[in-house]
Amino acid sequence: MDRTLKSLAREAKMRMKKGFWKECEEELENEKSHAREQGINESKMERYFTQKVTTRIKGEEPDEFYLKVRELLLSEGEVSDAIGRLTDRAYYDTLSYAEKQRYTLELSERYLRALERFKREYEFEIKGRKG
């Protein structure tokens, strides 16, 4: 989506009118309170919250691969065959040996990044809500 300066300004104005920043401030205070109660580092939580709000403002689409990894982790935890489960078999079967190796390596790297992201989010969204 090609966003012009004028459209970005219009979106910012609408956020102000609709109380977006007030809601963010209230949500941040609520999150900080939960972090204190759960013994979670508040500055780490603030960085995470800032990233979450930035993503919302940019209107970024959810990462489908990450959502797939998240679902796997929530339903079964870390499993030894995660890469195999995440492999697109139809695509994989069309690759040469070298391409299969490269695909598996890239999939492993993406999985590790998604796992790290999940652990960060889990700390704030799930652990912070217990109690």
Summary of the structure (lengths in Angstrom):
residues: 131
radius of gyration: 19.2
end to end distance: 41.4
largest distance: 56.6
contacts: 291
relative contact order: 0.11
helix: 79%
strand: 0%
